[in-house]
């Protein structure tokens, strides 16, 4: 979405990255430019799988970074952002860092000892010397304030890939959707318990859980589903994408994400863009927008009672229809690719202006 938004603003974009794709590697030609839809892509082999070290990427940046007006680096605690920042500073090129939610207190507590050392030795300097920091939610912005990162922080939400709203009709049966990675931080156990509460009170309800999970955690979720006796109304469909994912979003009435921490929640944004009301915890980045627009319900984290009541509230037709209309309004005003592109362009122009440049032609995306 970021690249598409920039292209629509007439900016020349090159994406420089490794061939990392989670634990696997992308099957892409390495070490030279590939052009797709007016965007240049450079893929380099990664080493040290989790850290994504790449000597090829470093060498290329050293040779070519001076050709660009601006560098926008994405993610921290991985190798590529380090040479990008170092070489940008060396060549006096402004650079922006997007931490992608990884500096949230919840995330920093995971492998805390290792992250604390890494941050103090490497990442802190890279972030503090950046021309700007790009965050996608108020929650992420506040998490940076804890680390004393407050200067030139731009709040620009993600965008949704041109999902068309669908004509939705209220139904007596509530079809609930969870869509995302199946991980303990997502609070799926809380959702199962809330569905059980509604089911035992004779609510017509069903739950679809879509996403990939490690075998051990999936077994835990299945065991809880069976213990609660709701296996007849809960289905696990695994990882979905493309048209299959879009159809799931279109076929359900309420999206629920009871997460303990979520920087933004792309699946929630996609649901809103289709006109589906959402239920989120107050630790989800989009929660503030949902509350302002009345596009669903926001509940306290780890609170099954509130979660149950919020889902039940959306079983009333007038409330559901109002939230559905507001979901569309929120998506159209805040989450489109065009809005994202304009916001990014404004950020870039401000950063470049502070460095004595009035305009630019190329933009490097690392």
N, C-alpha and C positions, 0 to 999 in steps of 0.2 A: 504493500500500500504506500509506503514512503516513497519508493522509487517512482511509482505511477503518479503520485501526487506532484512530485518534482518535475517530471516530464511534462505534465499538463501546464506547469508554470513556465515552460520553455527553458528549463535548466539542463545543461549537458551533464550526464551522470555516468560515472564508472563505478562499478562494484568490485572491490578487491578483497578477496577472502580465501579461506582454505577450502579443501574438499570435505571438511567434517560434516557429518550428518548424524548427530547423536553418537552412538557407539560405532556406527558404520561410516563408510566413506561414499560420497557422491561419485557416480561414474561420469566424470566430466573430463574433457581435454585439459591438460595442465600447462601452465606457464606461458600462455599466450591469450590474446584478446578474442572473445566470442561476442558477437553482437546479437541481441535479441530485443525486438521491439524498441529500437533506438537507444538501448542501454548496452554499454560495454562491460563484460564480465571477465575477470581474471581469477582463475582458481589455482591454488598452490597446494602441494602435498603437505599434510600435517603430520607431525611426529608427536610422541608423548600424548597419546590420544586425548586425555581429558583437558590438558593445558593448551592443546592446539598449536604447539610450537611449529614454526615453518621458516626455515632459512631462505627458501625461495621467495616467500612473501616479503621478508625483510630486505633481501637484495633488490627486489623490484621497487619497493618503496624508496630505498636509498637512491635509486637511479632516476625515479620518475616523480616523486612527490612534489618536487619544485615546479612541476608543470601545472599544478592545480591552485585554485584560489582558496579553497576551503576543504577541510577534512571533517567528516562526521563519523565518529567511531562508535560502534555499538557493542555493549556488554563489557563487563569488567571481570577480574579474576581469570582471564584467559590471555594468552600471549599476544595475539594480533594488535590489541589496543596499545600495548607498550611501545613497540617500534613506531607505530603510527603517531603517537604523541611525541616521542623523543625526536623523530625526524621532522615532524611539523615544527617543533620548537627550533630545531637547528636551522631550518630553512625560513624561519619567521613567517610561517603560514598559520593562520588561526585554525584551531581545531575544537570541535564540540564532542563531548562524551555523553552517550545515553547509557546509564547503568543498567537499564532493563529490569529494575526492581531488585537487583541482587544486593543492594546496600540496605535493604529493609532489615530491621532488628531481628525478625523471625529468621530470615535467610542467613544473617551473620552468626546466629547461634548454631547453625548446622556446620559441623567441622570448625568450630569457633577458634580453636587454638591455631590451626593452620591458616585460617583466613586473617586472623589478627596480625600474625607475623607478616604475611604477604601484603596486607594493606599498608602496614607501617613502612615496610621496606621498599615497595614498588608502586602500589596503586595510588596511595594518598598523594604523592608528588605529581603523578600523571593527571589526577583529577583536579587538584588545587591549581595547577598551572594551565588548565584548559581555558579557552576563551569563554566557554559557556557549558552548562550542563542541561541536558534535555530530559525532562521527566514527563510521565504520561498521566499522573494523577496527583491530587492533593496529598494523599497518603504517602506517596513516594517523595514528594517535596518535603514533607515533615520529617521523614526518615533521614534525609540529607542534612536537615538542620541539626539533628542530634550529633552528626559528625562535623558540625561547623562548616558545612558547605552551603552557603547562602548567596554568594555573589553570582550574578548572571545565571540564575536558574530559570529556565523557560518551561512552563507547563503547557505541553501540546499533546492532547490525547491521540491514541491510535485512530485509524479509520477502518471502515468495513469495505470489503471489495464489492462495491456496486451490487449489493443484494437487493433484489426487488421486493417491495412489500407484497404480501399475499392477502387476498380477501379472507378475513377470518370471521368465523361465526361461533358464538357461544355454544357450549355443549354441557349437558348435565354431567357427563363424565369428564372429570379433570384428568387430562393427559399431561403428566409432568415429565420434563426432560432434564437430565444432567448430561452435559457434554464437555468432555475434557479428559486430561490425564487422570487416571485413577491412582490417587496418592493420599496418604493419611492426612495431609494438610488441607485437603479439599472438603473434609467434614461429611463424607458420604454416609458414614454410620449415623450421623445426626439426621440426615435426610431419610434414611430407611426407618428410623424410629418415628419421625414425624408422619411418614406415610402410614405406618402401623397405627398411630393414634387416630388418624382420619378414617382408616379402613375399619377399625373396631367400632367407630361411631357411625357406621353404615354410609359413609361417603362413597360415591361412585368415583373411583380413582385408580389410576395406573401410573407406573413409573418406568421410564426407559433410561438406562444408564449406558452411555456410549463413550468409549475411550479404552485406551490400552493400559494394562496393569501388569505388574510383576506377579508371577504365579502365586507366591505366598500371600500377598495382599488380596488378590482376587479370591482366594480360598476363604480368607477371613470374611469378606463381604458376603460370599455365598452362604457361609455358616450362619452369619447374623440374619440374613434373609430367611433362611429355613427356621431358625429359632423363633423368629417373630411370626412365622406362619403366613408370610406374604408372598411366597414364591409364585403364587398364581397371578399376581398383579405386577410383578417386577420382572423385567427382562434385561439381560446384559447382551449388548449387540457388538461389543468390541470396537476397534478403531474404525472410524468412518471419515470420509473426505469427499470433496467434490459434490456431485449431484446427490449422492446418498446422504451426505450430511445436510444439504439444503432441504431435502425431502423430510428428514427427521424434524428439522426446525419448523417446516411448514405444517407438519401433521400434529404438532403438540400445542398445548394451550398456555403453559407456564414453564419458564426456565428457572431452575433453582441451583444456586451455588452457595452452600453454607461454609465457605472456606475460612480457614484460620488466618490466611494471608494471601492476597492476590494483588499484584501490582496494577493490573488493569482489567483483565477478563475479556479476551477477544470473543469467546463463545457467547458471553452475555451481550456484547455489542452486536454480534450478528443476529441474535434473537430479537433485540430491540429494533433493529433495522427491518425485520420482517413483520413487526407489529406485535410481537409476543411480550406480554408483561414478564417481569423477572422478580425473583426473590433473592436478595444478596445479604451477606453479613456486612457489618460496618467496617470490616477489614478488607473489603474488596474495593479496588481503586474506583470503579464506576459507581459505587454506592451513593456518593454525594450527588452525582448527576441524576441518578434515578430518584432520589429524594426531592431534589429541586423541581424536576419535571413531573413528579407523581406518576412515574412509569412502572410502578410495582411497589414492592415493600423492602424495607431495610431492617434487619434484626440484629440483635447482639450476637457476638460470636459465641459458639458453644452453648446455645440456649434452645433446647428442643421445644420447649413450651411456646416461645415466641415464633419459632419456625413453623410449628403446627398451625398457630393462629394466623400467621401471614398467608400461608397456602390456603387455609380455609376462607380467609377474607376474599381471595381472588376467585372463589367458587360462586360468588354473587355476581349476577350478570351485569348490573349497572357499574359496579366497581371494576370488573374485568374489562368491560368495553371502554371505560374512561382511561384506564391504564394502557390499554392497547393503542388507543389514539395518541396518548402522550408518548408512548414508546417510539412511535413513528416520528413524532415531532422532535424528540430528543436526537434520534439518529440523523434526521435530515439537517438539523441545525448545528450539531456538534461532531458527527462521526463520519462524514462523507470524505471521500478522497480529495475532492476539490477544496474543502475546508482545511484538511490536513496540509495540502500543498501550499495554500496561501499562508497558513501559520508558520510553516517551515521557512518559506521565502522571507517573511517578515523577520524571523529570527536571524537568518543568514545575513540579511541586509544590515541589521543592527550590529551584528558581530563584525562584519566587514567594515562598516562605518567607523567603528572604534579602532580599527587597524588602518585607517586612512584610505580605505578603498570604497568607491561609490557603487561599484557593480562587479559582476563576475561572469565568467563563461563556463567554467568547469567545476564539478563538485565530485569529490572522492568519497566513496561510501565503503568503509572498512568494517 
